[in-house]
Amino acid sequence: MKYFYLVVLFLCTITNFAQSKLDTAVNNLEANYTQEKVYLLFDKDDYIAGDNIWFKAYTFDGYKPTRISTNLFVELYDKNKALLDRKLVPIVDGQSDGTLTMRKEVEEGIYYVRAYTTAMNFFSQELQHIDQIKIYNPISKLKLVPNNTLKWNATVNPEGGNFIVNQTTKFAVRLNSYADLPKKWEGFIVEKNDPTNKLASFTNLDENVATFSLRGEVGKIYQAKISDEKGNQQTIDLPEVKQNGVLLKIAKNENDIAIQLKSIDLEHQLLNHKIIGTINNRLIFDSKIVKEIATVSTIIPKEILEKHNGVLNITIFNENDQEIASRLLFINQDKLSTKPQITFETNNNPREINTIKINNSDQIALTSVIRESKNTDVDNLLSSIWLTRDFKSKISNPAQYFRENSNLEALDALLISEKWERFDWKELADTQSIDNTKPTDLFLSYKFKAFENGEELRNSTISLMYKTQDNDKDFTVVQTDYEGSFELTNLFYYGPMAINYFMNSENPKASNSKNLVLSVVPLYKISSFSADLPPTKYNLEESKDQTVVNDVKKQAKYNEIKKFINDKSIRLKEVVVVADKKSKTQKLNDELSRGMFKSINETVIDFVNDNKDVQGYTNIIDFLAGKVAGLTVTKGQSGESIPMIRNSAVNIYYNEMKISADVINTINVRDIAMVKVFKGSGLLGDAIAIYTKRGKDTAPSTLDNNMLPNNLIQIGGYNKMLPYFSNDDYETLYNGIPNDIRTVLYWNTNMEIGQNNETEIEYYNNDNPKNYSITIIGIDEKGQPLFLEEKIK
């Protein structure tokens, strides 16, 4: 730790570096290398052929929810890279959800789920994470069997990248394999010409890494001999001992992190060497050594440690701006996420209901899944954000580094063995190699081109009448440019959109539309997958292990029963008359209100989908009086209507902004789309919320027969997530079936906030309710994850 005391002595030797070749690289890094990554949470770990695959996606720009892209593509591939399904889902606040579908006939095997944005296509596909999922099929001849022939390979990595003569260097030993790594392994270091003399020894810190230190001598070749608990062995050479160079070390204590540099046999020692620190491809600090000096130590500024967390990439450049050393380290591992407070009201009784309550005072949108508990150290939200999505190598059980009481020494050793690969300094310094193209990604956006009689229809006006699955028809007028083109951008809808087009005229069936043709291309970009699929630790072969086969058969049989009941449910729902107004009112409610303006204690009055005799009233409050139980009206000093609930004045909100009662008379009742009355609801208490109509909030039209079949074009929309199994389904349909062997007891990607800022989970046990875990994920308004993953108590 002696370098720590050199900080004051050498502080004057380090300054911000002046204009140099690195300026170009840094500017390109800041301007062109913002990169996204995706984490997918699936409802299950593995599936039966024919299952739907539900997912929740989180897209990040570095460590925060993305503000770059609005569209996410999620694709399902087989082992031959044949595309089986693709879904386009919107990214809202960095989050998406959806469902992949597969045929019941697919063969048993490993399948691959790829998720990417348009912006991610500007970088290497090797950095696009591919999830592997197991799909079982009881009728497949070949079965998934672990490949027991896979071996591990080891690498030995010097800290900073340099092993220099007569200098004590820290090394990280790293095991790599697509199979499970051994839990225990060890080794020792020898000089190749003296293999019996052990110079250093090591024992693994975890299945991934171990460390040792060694002082190298000129001309000697060193080897590491590694063996695991099963007797597997490997001998590998250490890097060659260099005659000169710069030694980079990181020194830590409870309060500080120091960067230590030492030159060995360099003509001008550390003169004009530069230190650059980046996080998430963003420059965090830079400095230049302006004296001819052999040893320097500088502390990472406190403001950086207080403001940032994650992987810090430190790179050292010589006087010619050549990269000569680098080191990754993790800062503030204990400040990555918050843990929700939960209360368990659970039991182990078969088929009984359970309740888990989550304190959600910050009103965060939450996702949760309750399923069979397996290895909780596999990749999760936290490890994906801060580790696995930034590296190409496979890291065994990465979530272990982000749980309580994790092994920070092992995480540091892991990062010594890695190199930041999201950019290359040489490429950054070459301005010709940087692609400055930025993607156009405004939700659903399309470019159209109009032709009349085969000629481009330039500088003309076209009328469009369009309709989606969930909305009534709407109308707009567009102007073509000098090439006959126009764009529709920033659209948000599910399912296809039908567009009826015609030359601008009061009569949509005017004859001048007969020879009008539109072509259309999306402005978002789908890309084919050209990179290699990741290796798997499974083989497909005829299996003699009937345990797994029988379990798969049971689950497949259970799925057949569920499908029968689902079909029955659909038939029942078709004959049960459900008021269409209710579903449209719920949709209107979802579109207009949010956050604390949603409550189980609300009464909704819909003026869009339900004809109400409101025209005779000049004041909406007077209309509500007598129609909402408990609501009365008194008159104020100026004659204004003051609503009362339980003889107390209520709060009034206009489009979710608080107003006084005297403003109500200025609101035209014909402009009101919806009113909500709250009684004792959380932060609102007793309140009335008034919402006015927006462009599409009009009564349903009857224009379906006015579409022109010869002037009709259809464009794609977002894919909506399929409905998931619910408690209502269980109570009415599933409770009577034999052998409830569900592996997922609860899945909800959009949990509601109830009374007292609580989010509640209710689920039914299966027939053997043991060994289940719960995962809860949310992202707060600052972009910090809320995360919990533990076994059900």
C-alpha positions in Angstrom: 0.0 0.0 0.0 3.0 2.3 -0.2 1.7 4.0 -3.3 -1.1 5.5 -1.3 1.3 7.9 0.4 2.6 9.2 -2.9 -0.6 11.0 -3.8 0.3 14.3 -2.3 3.9 14.1 -3.5 2.9 13.5 -7.2 -0.3 15.4 -7.4 1.4 18.2 -9.2 2.6 15.8 -11.9 -0.9 14.9 -13.1 -3.1 17.3 -15.1 -5.9 17.2 -17.6 -4.2 16.4 -20.8 -4.1 18.9 -23.6 -5.2 18.4 -27.2 -3.9 15.2 -28.6 -4.6 12.3 -30.8 -6.8 10.9 -28.1 -9.2 13.8 -28.4 -10.6 12.4 -31.6 -11.1 9.0 -30.0 -12.8 10.5 -26.9 -15.1 12.7 -29.0 -16.1 9.7 -31.2 -16.7 7.6 -28.1 -19.0 10.3 -26.7 -20.8 11.0 -29.9 -21.2 7.6 -31.6 -20.8 4.7 -29.2 -23.9 4.9 -27.0 -25.0 1.2 -26.9 -28.0 -0.6 -25.6 -28.4 -4.0 -24.0 -31.5 -6.2 -23.2 -32.5 -8.5 -20.4 -35.4 -10.9 -20.8 -37.3 -12.4 -17.9 -39.2 -15.5 -19.0 -42.1 -17.0 -17.2 -40.4 -20.4 -17.1 -36.9 -21.8 -17.3 -37.9 -24.5 -19.8 -41.0 -25.3 -21.9 -43.0 -28.1 -23.5 -43.5 -28.1 -27.3 -46.5 -26.0 -28.0 -46.2 -23.8 -24.9 -46.3 -20.0 -25.3 -43.2 -18.2 -24.1 -44.1 -15.1 -22.1 -41.3 -12.5 -21.6 -40.7 -9.2 -19.9 -37.9 -7.2 -21.5 -35.8 -4.5 -20.0 -33.7 -2.4 -22.4 -30.9 -0.3 -21.0 -28.5 2.4 -22.3 -25.6 1.5 -20.1 -27.0 1.1 -16.6 -30.2 3.2 -17.1 -33.4 2.5 -18.9 -32.9 3.4 -22.6 -34.1 6.7 -24.0 -32.7 5.8 -27.4 -35.0 3.2 -28.9 -38.8 2.7 -28.8 -39.0 -0.6 -30.6 -37.8 -4.0 -29.6 -37.6 -7.1 -31.7 -37.7 -10.5 -30.0 -37.1 -13.6 -32.1 -37.1 -17.3 -31.6 -34.6 -19.5 -33.5 -33.9 -23.2 -33.7 -30.4 -24.8 -33.8 -30.2 -24.2 -37.5 -30.9 -20.4 -37.1 -34.3 -20.9 -38.7 -36.6 -18.1 -37.5 -39.6 -19.6 -35.8 -41.3 -16.4 -34.5 -40.7 -12.7 -34.3 -42.5 -10.2 -32.1 -42.3 -6.4 -32.3 -43.1 -4.7 -29.0 -42.9 -1.1 -27.8 -40.3 0.1 -25.3 -41.9 2.4 -22.7 -39.7 3.6 -19.9 -37.2 0.9 -20.9 -39.7 -1.9 -20.6 -41.7 -4.2 -22.9 -43.6 -7.4 -22.6 -44.9 -10.0 -25.1 -45.4 -13.6 -26.0 -43.5 -15.9 -28.4 -45.5 -18.8 -29.8 -44.3 -22.1 -31.1 -45.9 -25.1 -32.8 -46.6 -28.3 -30.9 -44.6 -30.2 -33.5 -41.2 -28.6 -32.8 -38.5 -31.1 -31.9 -37.0 -31.4 -28.5 -33.8 -29.3 -28.2 -32.2 -26.0 -27.3 -33.8 -23.0 -28.9 -32.5 -19.4 -28.9 -34.2 -16.1 -28.1 -32.6 -13.0 -29.6 -33.7 -9.5 -28.6 -32.4 -6.3 -30.2 -33.2 -2.7 -31.2 -32.6 -0.8 -34.4 -29.7 1.0 -32.6 -28.0 -2.2 -31.6 -27.7 -3.1 -35.3 -24.9 -0.5 -35.7 -22.6 -2.6 -33.5 -21.3 -6.2 -33.5 -24.0 -8.8 -33.2 -21.7 -10.7 -30.9 -22.7 -8.2 -28.2 -26.4 -9.0 -28.7 -27.2 -11.4 -25.9 -28.8 -14.7 -27.0 -30.9 -16.6 -24.4 -30.9 -20.4 -24.6 -34.1 -22.1 -23.6 -34.9 -25.9 -23.3 -38.0 -27.1 -25.1 -39.0 -30.7 -24.4 -41.3 -32.8 -26.5 -42.5 -36.2 -25.3 -42.8 -37.6 -28.8 -39.3 -36.6 -29.9 -37.0 -39.6 -30.4 -33.9 -37.7 -29.4 -33.8 -36.2 -25.9 -31.8 -33.4 -24.3 -28.9 -34.9 -22.4 -26.1 -33.1 -20.6 -22.9 -33.3 -22.6 -20.4 -34.8 -20.2 -17.5 -34.7 -22.6 -17.2 -30.9 -22.4 -14.0 -29.8 -20.7 -12.9 -26.5 -19.2 -10.1 -24.3 -20.5 -8.0 -22.0 -18.4 -6.4 -18.6 -19.0 -3.9 -16.7 -16.8 -4.2 -12.9 -17.0 -1.7 -10.4 -15.4 -3.3 -7.4 -13.8 -3.1 -4.4 -16.2 -2.1 -6.8 -19.0 1.7 -6.7 -18.4 4.1 -9.2 -16.8 7.4 -7.3 -16.3 10.8 -8.5 -15.1 11.5 -8.3 -11.4 8.1 -6.9 -10.6 5.6 -8.6 -8.4 2.4 -9.1 -10.5 -1.0 -10.2 -9.5 -2.6 -12.8 -11.8 -6.2 -14.0 -12.3 -6.7 -17.6 -13.3 -10.0 -18.0 -15.2 -11.8 -21.2 -16.2 -14.1 -21.1 -19.2 -16.6 -23.7 -20.4 -20.1 -24.0 -21.8 -20.6 -26.8 -19.3 -20.9 -26.4 -15.6 -17.6 -25.5 -14.1 -16.2 -27.5 -11.1 -17.0 -26.1 -7.7 -13.5 -26.8 -6.4 -10.2 -26.5 -8.2 -6.7 -25.4 -7.4 -3.2 -25.1 -8.9 0.4 -24.0 -8.6 3.0 -22.2 -10.6 6.4 -23.6 -11.8 9.3 -22.6 -14.0 9.1 -24.7 -17.1 12.7 -26.0 -16.7 12.1 -26.8 -13.0 8.6 -28.4 -12.8 9.0 -29.7 -9.3 9.6 -26.4 -7.6 6.3 -24.7 -6.7 6.7 -20.9 -6.9 3.1 -20.0 -6.0 -0.1 -21.8 -5.4 -3.8 -20.9 -5.5 -7.3 -22.2 -4.7 -10.3 -21.0 -6.5 -12.3 -18.1 -5.1 -15.4 -19.4 -6.9 -16.0 -21.6 -10.0 -14.8 -18.9 -12.3 -11.5 -17.5 -10.9 -8.5 -17.7 -8.6 -5.6 -15.4 -8.0 -1.9 -15.5 -7.2 1.2 -13.2 -7.3 4.5 -13.9 -9.0 7.8 -12.0 -9.5 9.2 -12.8 -12.9 12.8 -13.2 -14.0 14.4 -12.6 -17.4 14.4 -15.5 -19.9 12.2 -17.8 -17.8 9.0 -19.4 -18.9 6.4 -20.0 -16.3 3.5 -22.4 -16.3 0.3 -22.9 -14.3 -0.8 -26.4 -13.5 -4.5 -26.6 -12.7 -6.6 -29.6 -11.5 -10.2 -29.9 -10.4 -12.0 -32.1 -7.8 -12.7 -34.7 -10.5 -9.1 -35.1 -11.5 -9.2 -33.1 -14.7 -6.0 -31.2 -15.3 -4.5 -28.6 -17.6 -1.1 -27.0 -17.9 -0.8 -23.6 -19.6 2.0 -21.1 -20.1 1.9 -17.7 -18.5 2.5 -14.6 -20.7 6.1 -13.9 -21.6 8.1 -11.8 -19.1 8.7 -8.4 -20.6 12.0 -6.5 -20.3 10.2 -3.1 -19.9 6.9 -1.5 -19.8 4.4 0.0 -17.4 2.9 -1.8 -14.4 -0.7 -0.9 -13.6 -2.1 -1.8 -10.2 -5.3 -1.0 -8.3 -5.0 -0.4 -4.6 -8.1 -0.2 -2.3 -8.9 0.5 1.2 -12.2 1.2 3.0 -12.5 4.7 1.6 -10.3 5.1 -1.5 -9.3 3.5 -4.7 -5.9 4.4 -6.1 -4.5 3.9 -9.6 -0.8 2.9 -9.3 1.7 3.3 -12.3 5.3 2.2 -12.3 7.6 2.4 -15.3 10.3 -0.1 -15.8 13.3 0.7 -18.1 11.5 3.3 -20.2 13.7 6.2 -21.5 11.5 9.0 -20.3 9.7 7.0 -17.6 6.1 8.1 -17.3 6.4 11.5 -19.0 3.4 12.3 -21.1 1.6 9.1 -20.3 -2.2 9.5 -20.0 -4.8 7.9 -17.7 -8.3 7.6 -19.0 -11.3 6.3 -17.1 -14.6 5.4 -18.8 -17.9 4.0 -17.6 -20.6 2.9 -20.1 -18.5 4.3 -23.0 -18.5 7.7 -21.3 -15.4 9.6 -20.3 -15.4 9.9 -16.5 -11.9 11.3 -15.9 -8.6 11.9 -17.8 -5.2 13.0 -16.7 -1.7 13.4 -18.1 1.7 13.0 -16.3 3.8 16.0 -17.1 7.0 15.1 -15.3 9.7 12.5 -16.0 9.0 10.3 -13.1 9.0 6.5 -12.5 6.2 6.0 -10.1 2.8 7.7 -9.7 -0.3 7.0 -7.6 -3.5 8.9 -8.0 -6.8 8.4 -6.1 -10.0 8.2 -8.1 -11.9 11.4 -7.3 -14.5 11.1 -4.5 -17.2 12.7 -6.7 -16.8 9.9 -9.2 -17.2 7.2 -6.5 -20.2 9.0 -5.1 -21.9 9.6 -8.5 -21.2 6.4 -10.5 -21.3 2.6 -10.1 -20.5 -0.3 -12.3 -17.5 -1.4 -14.3 -14.8 1.3 -14.5 -12.5 0.9 -17.5 -9.0 2.4 -16.9 -6.7 2.6 -19.9 -3.1 3.8 -19.9 -1.6 5.4 -23.0 2.1 6.3 -23.7 3.5 9.5 -25.1 2.5 8.3 -28.6 -1.1 7.7 -27.6 -0.7 4.0 -27.8 -2.6 1.8 -25.4 -0.1 0.0 -23.2 -2.1 -1.2 -20.2 -5.7 -1.5 -19.0 -7.7 -2.7 -16.0 -11.4 -3.2 -15.2 -12.7 -2.8 -11.7 -16.2 -2.6 -10.2 -17.1 0.4 -8.1 -19.9 0.7 -5.6 -21.1 -2.9 -5.9 -23.3 -2.3 -2.8 -25.3 0.6 -4.4 -26.8 -1.0 -7.4 -30.4 -1.6 -6.4 -33.0 -1.4 -3.6 -34.9 -4.3 -2.2 -38.7 -4.1 -1.8 -40.3 -4.7 1.6 -42.6 -7.6 1.4 -44.9 -9.5 3.8 -45.7 -13.2 3.3 -49.1 -14.6 4.1 -48.4 -18.0 2.6 -48.9 -21.7 3.4 -47.9 -25.1 2.0 -51.5 -26.4 1.7 -52.3 -27.8 -1.8 -54.5 -25.5 -3.9 -55.0 -22.9 -1.2 -54.7 -19.2 -2.0 -51.6 -17.2 -0.8 -51.0 -13.5 -0.5 -47.7 -11.5 -0.7 -47.9 -7.8 0.0 -45.3 -5.4 -1.4 -44.8 -2.0 0.1 -44.9 0.3 -3.0 -44.9 3.8 -1.6 -42.9 5.0 -4.6 -45.6 3.7 -6.9 -43.2 1.8 -9.1 -44.5 -0.4 -12.0 -43.6 -3.9 -10.9 -43.2 -7.3 -12.5 -43.3 -10.5 -10.6 -43.1 -14.3 -11.2 -43.5 -17.2 -8.8 -42.1 -20.5 -10.1 -40.1 -23.5 -9.2 -36.9 -22.5 -7.4 -33.7 -23.6 -9.3 -30.2 -22.2 -9.2 -30.7 -18.5 -8.2 -27.1 -17.6 -9.2 -27.8 -17.8 -13.0 -28.1 -14.6 -14.9 -30.7 -12.2 -13.5 -31.6 -8.5 -14.0 -28.7 -7.2 -11.9 -26.0 -9.4 -13.4 -27.2 -8.7 -16.9 -27.1 -4.9 -16.4 -23.7 -4.7 -14.8 -21.8 -7.7 -16.1 -22.9 -10.3 -18.7 -24.3 -8.0 -21.4 -21.0 -6.2 -21.7 -18.8 -9.2 -22.2 -18.6 -11.9 -24.9 -17.3 -14.6 -22.7 -19.5 -17.0 -20.7 -19.5 -16.3 -17.0 -20.7 -19.1 -14.8 -23.5 -18.2 -12.3 -23.0 -14.4 -12.7 -25.8 -13.4 -10.3 -23.7 -14.6 -7.4 -21.7 -11.3 -7.6 -24.8 -9.2 -7.0 -26.4 -10.9 -4.0 -25.9 -9.9 -0.3 -22.4 -10.9 1.1 -21.1 -11.6 -2.4 -17.4 -12.4 -2.9 -16.0 -9.0 -4.1 -12.5 -10.4 -4.4 -13.8 -12.9 -6.9 -15.6 -10.2 -8.9 -12.4 -8.1 -9.0 -10.4 -11.2 -10.2 -13.0 -11.9 -12.8 -12.6 -8.3 -14.2 -8.8 -8.7 -14.3 -9.5 -11.6 -16.7 -11.8 -9.5 -18.9 -11.3 -6.7 -21.4 -13.8 -4.1 -22.4 -14.9 -4.9 -25.9 -17.7 -2.4 -26.7 -15.2 -0.2 -28.4 -11.6 -0.2 -29.6 -9.3 2.9 -29.0 -7.6 2.4 -32.3 -10.9 2.4 -34.2 -12.1 5.4 -32.2 -9.0 7.4 -33.2 -9.7 6.7 -36.9 -12.4 9.2 -37.9 -13.0 7.3 -41.1 -14.1 4.1 -39.3 -16.9 5.7 -37.3 -20.5 5.5 -38.7 -22.3 8.6 -37.6 -25.6 7.3 -38.8 -28.3 7.5 -36.1 -31.3 5.3 -36.3 -34.8 6.7 -36.8 -36.8 5.0 -34.1 -40.1 6.8 -33.2 -42.3 4.0 -32.3 -44.2 2.8 -35.4 -43.0 5.0 -38.3 -43.5 4.3 -42.0 -42.5 6.0 -45.3 -45.1 5.9 -48.1 -44.7 6.7 -51.8 -47.8 7.6 -53.9 -48.2 6.7 -57.6 -51.0 7.7 -60.0 -51.1 5.9 -63.3 -47.6 4.6 -62.5 -46.1 8.0 -62.1 -44.9 9.6 -58.8 -47.7 11.7 -57.3 -45.7 14.8 -56.4 -46.6 17.7 -54.2 -50.2 16.5 -53.9 -52.7 16.1 -51.1 -54.0 12.6 -50.1 -56.7 11.7 -47.6 -56.3 8.8 -45.3 -58.9 7.0 -43.3 -57.4 4.5 -40.9 -58.5 2.0 -38.4 -56.8 -0.4 -35.9 -58.1 -3.3 -34.0 -58.6 -1.4 -30.8 -59.7 2.0 -32.1 -62.4 3.5 -34.2 -61.7 5.0 -37.6 -59.8 8.3 -37.8 -59.0 10.6 -40.6 -56.0 12.7 -41.7 -54.7 14.5 -44.7 -51.1 14.3 -45.9 -49.0 16.1 -48.4 -46.6 14.3 -50.7 -43.1 15.8 -51.4 -41.3 16.3 -54.7 -40.7 12.5 -54.9 -44.3 11.6 -54.1 -43.4 10.5 -50.6 -44.8 11.2 -47.1 -44.3 9.7 -43.7 -46.5 8.7 -40.8 -44.4 8.7 -37.6 -44.6 8.1 -33.9 -47.7 5.8 -34.1 -48.6 3.5 -31.2 -51.1 0.8 -31.8 -51.4 -3.0 -31.6 -52.3 -5.3 -34.4 -52.5 -4.3 -38.1 -53.7 -0.9 -39.3 -56.0 -0.7 -42.3 -55.6 2.5 -44.3 -58.1 3.6 -46.9 -56.5 6.3 -49.2 -57.9 8.6 -51.9 -57.2 11.8 -53.6 -58.2 14.8 -51.5 -61.9 15.2 -52.1 -65.0 15.6 -50.0 -66.2 12.3 -51.6 -63.9 9.4 -50.6 -65.3 7.4 -53.6 -64.3 10.0 -56.1 -63.2 8.5 -59.4 -59.8 10.2 -59.3 -58.7 7.6 -56.7 -59.0 4.6 -58.9 -55.5 4.7 -60.2 -53.9 5.8 -57.0 -51.4 3.3 -55.5 -49.4 3.5 -52.3 -46.2 1.6 -51.4 -44.9 1.6 -47.8 -41.7 0.6 -45.9 -41.2 0.7 -42.2 -38.6 3.1 -40.8 -37.5 0.7 -38.1 -35.0 -1.9 -39.3 -35.2 -5.7 -38.9 -31.8 -7.4 -39.2 -31.0 -11.0 -40.0 -28.9 -12.9 -37.4 -25.4 -13.5 -39.0 -23.4 -14.2 -35.8 -22.8 -17.8 -34.6 -25.3 -19.2 -32.1 -23.7 -19.8 -28.7 -22.6 -23.4 -27.9 -24.8 -25.4 -25.5 -24.0 -27.9 -22.8 -26.5 -30.4 -24.1 -26.6 -33.1 -26.7 -29.6 -34.7 -28.5 -29.5 -38.4 -28.2 -31.6 -41.4 -27.2 -31.9 -41.2 -23.4 -32.1 -44.1 -21.0 -33.1 -41.9 -18.1 -36.8 -42.3 -17.9 -37.2 -39.8 -14.9 -36.9 -36.7 -17.1 -38.9 -38.4 -19.9 -41.8 -39.3 -17.5 -41.8 -35.8 -16.0 -42.1 -34.3 -19.5 -44.9 -36.6 -20.4 -46.8 -35.6 -17.2 -46.3 -31.9 -18.0 -47.4 -32.4 -21.6 -50.5 -34.3 -20.5 -51.3 -31.5 -18.1 -50.9 -29.0 -20.9 -53.4 -30.9 -22.9 -55.9 -30.7 -20.0 -55.2 -27.0 -19.7 -55.8 -26.5 -23.4 -59.1 -28.4 -23.2 -60.2 -26.1 -20.3 -58.9 -23.0 -22.1 -61.0 -23.9 -25.2 -63.9 -24.5 -22.9 -63.3 -21.2 -21.3 -63.3 -19.5 -24.7 -66.6 -21.1 -25.6 -68.2 -20.1 -22.3 -67.0 -16.5 -22.8 -68.5 -16.5 -26.3 -71.9 -17.3 -25.0 -71.8 -15.2 -21.8 -73.0 -11.7 -22.6 -70.3 -9.3 -21.4 -71.2 -5.7 -21.7 -69.1 -4.3 -24.5 -69.3 -0.9 -22.8 -67.4 -2.2 -19.8 -64.4 -3.3 -21.8 -64.3 0.0 -23.7 -64.7 1.9 -20.4 -61.8 0.0 -18.9 -59.7 0.9 -22.0 -60.7 4.5 -21.8 -59.8 4.5 -18.1 -56.4 2.9 -18.9 -55.7 5.5 -21.6 -56.6 8.6 -19.5 -55.6 7.9 -16.0 -52.4 6.7 -14.4 -50.5 6.3 -11.1 -52.3 7.4 -8.0 -55.4 8.1 -10.1 -56.1 4.4 -10.3 -57.7 2.7 -7.3 -59.9 -0.2 -6.4 -62.0 2.5 -4.6 -63.0 4.3 -7.8 -66.3 4.8 -9.6 -65.9 5.5 -13.3 -68.5 7.4 -15.4 -67.9 7.0 -19.1 -69.2 9.7 -21.4 -67.6 8.4 -24.6 -69.0 4.9 -24.8 -72.2 5.4 -22.9 -74.9 7.9 -23.9 -75.8 9.9 -20.8 -78.3 12.6 -20.5 -75.8 15.3 -19.6 -76.7 18.0 -22.2 -79.2 19.6 -19.9 -76.6 20.3 -17.2 -74.2 23.3 -17.2 -72.1 21.8 -14.4 -70.7 18.2 -14.2 -71.0 18.2 -10.4 -74.7 18.8 -10.6 -75.0 15.9 -13.0 -73.2 13.6 -10.6 -75.2 14.5 -7.6 -77.7 11.8 -6.8 -76.0 9.4 -9.3 -73.0 8.5 -7.2 -73.8 7.1 -3.8 -72.6 9.3 -1.0 -72.0 12.3 -3.2 -73.9 15.5 -2.4 -73.5 19.1 -3.6 -73.6 22.4 -1.7 -73.4 25.9 -3.1 -70.5 28.2 -2.3 -70.7 32.0 -1.7 -70.4 32.7 -5.5 -73.0 30.1 -6.3 -70.4 27.5 -7.4 -71.2 23.8 -6.9 -69.1 22.2 -4.2 -69.0 18.4 -4.1 -69.2 16.7 -0.7 -68.6 13.1 0.3 -69.6 12.1 3.8 -70.3 15.8 4.5 -66.7 16.8 3.7 -65.4 18.8 0.7 -63.5 16.7 -1.8 -60.4 17.4 -3.9 -61.1 18.2 -7.6 -58.7 17.3 -10.4 -58.9 18.4 -14.0 -56.9 16.1 -16.3 -55.1 15.1 -13.1 -54.2 18.7 -12.1 -55.8 20.0 -8.9 -58.3 22.8 -9.4 -60.8 24.8 -7.2 -64.6 24.3 -7.4 -65.1 27.7 -9.1 -63.3 26.5 -12.2 -65.8 23.7 -12.8 -68.4 26.1 -14.4 -65.8 26.8 -17.1 -65.7 23.2 -18.3 -68.2 22.4 -21.1 -69.9 19.1 -20.2 -69.8 18.1 -23.9 -66.0 18.1 -23.7 -65.9 15.6 -20.8 -64.8 12.0 -21.7 -64.7 10.5 -18.2 -65.2 11.3 -14.5 -63.8 9.2 -11.6 -65.0 9.5 -8.1 -62.7 8.3 -5.3 -63.7 7.5 -1.8 -60.8 7.1 0.7 -58.3 6.2 -2.0 -54.6 6.4 -0.9 -53.0 9.8 -1.6 -56.1 11.2 -3.1 -58.5 10.6 -0.3 -62.0 11.7 -1.3 -61.7 13.2 -4.8 -63.3 13.7 -8.2 -61.1 13.5 -11.3 -62.5 15.0 -14.6 -61.0 14.0 -17.9 -61.7 15.8 -21.2 -62.0 14.3 -24.6 -59.0 13.9 -26.9 -58.9 13.5 -30.6 -59.9 9.8 -30.7 -62.3 9.9 -27.8 -65.5 10.0 -29.9 -68.4 7.7 -30.1 -68.0 4.5 -32.2 -68.6 5.1 -35.9 -70.4 3.0 -38.4 -68.1 3.6 -41.4 -67.0 0.0 -41.8 -68.8 -0.3 -45.1 -67.3 2.9 -46.5 -63.8 1.5 -47.0 -62.6 1.3 -50.6 -61.4 -2.2 -51.3 -59.3 -1.1 -54.3 -57.6 1.7 -52.2 -56.8 -0.3 -49.1 -53.4 -0.9 -47.6 -52.5 -2.7 -44.4 -49.4 -2.0 -42.2 -48.1 -3.8 -39.2 -48.4 -2.9 -35.6 -47.1 -4.0 -32.3 -47.7 -7.5 -31.0 -49.7 -7.6 -27.8 -48.9 -10.0 -25.0 -51.3 -12.9 -24.8 -53.4 -13.1 -21.6 -51.9 -15.2 -18.8 -53.4 -17.8 -16.5 -55.4 -15.9 -13.8 -56.9 -16.7 -10.4 -60.3 -16.3 -11.9 -59.5 -19.1 -14.4 -58.2 -21.3 -11.5 -61.3 -20.8 -9.4 -63.8 -21.4 -12.1 -62.1 -23.9 -14.4 -58.9 -25.4 -13.1 -59.6 -26.1 -9.5 -61.3 -29.4 -10.3 -58.7 -30.9 -12.5 -56.5 -33.7 -11.2 -52.7 -33.5 -10.7 -52.1 -29.8 -10.6 -48.4 -29.7 -11.5 -48.0 -26.1 -12.5 -44.4 -25.0 -12.4 -45.4 -21.3 -12.5 -47.9 -20.1 -9.9 -47.9 -16.4 -10.8 -46.9 -14.2 -13.7 -47.7 -10.5 -13.9 -45.8 -7.9 -15.9 -48.0 -4.9 -15.0 -49.0 -5.2 -11.3 -51.6 -2.7 -10.0 -51.0 -0.4 -7.0 -53.8 -0.9 -4.5 -54.8 0.8 -1.2 -52.2 2.3 1.1 -49.6 2.1 -1.7 -49.4 -1.7 -1.5 -49.0 -4.0 -4.4 -50.6 -7.4 -3.7 -49.9 -10.8 -5.2 -52.5 -13.5 -4.9 -51.9 -17.0 -6.2 -53.0 -20.6 -5.7 -50.7 -23.4 -4.7 -50.4 -26.5 -6.9 -50.6 -30.0 -5.5 -47.0 -29.9 -4.2 -46.3 -26.3 -3.1 -42.7 -26.6 -2.1 -39.4 -25.1 -3.3 -40.9 -22.1 -5.1 -39.2 -18.7 -5.4 -40.4 -15.2 -6.1 -38.8 -12.6 -8.3 -39.9 -8.9 -8.1 -38.5 -6.3 -10.5 -39.2 -2.6 -10.9 -37.3 0.5 -12.1 -37.8 3.7 -10.1 -38.0 7.2 -11.5 -34.2 7.7 -11.2 -33.6 4.5 -13.3 -32.4 2.4 -10.3 -33.6 -1.1 -10.2 -35.9 -2.5 -7.4 -35.0 -6.1 -7.2 -35.8 -9.1 -5.1 -35.3 -12.8 -5.7 -35.7 -15.3 -2.9 -37.4 -18.5 -1.9 -41.0 -18.3 -0.7 -41.2 -18.5 3.1 
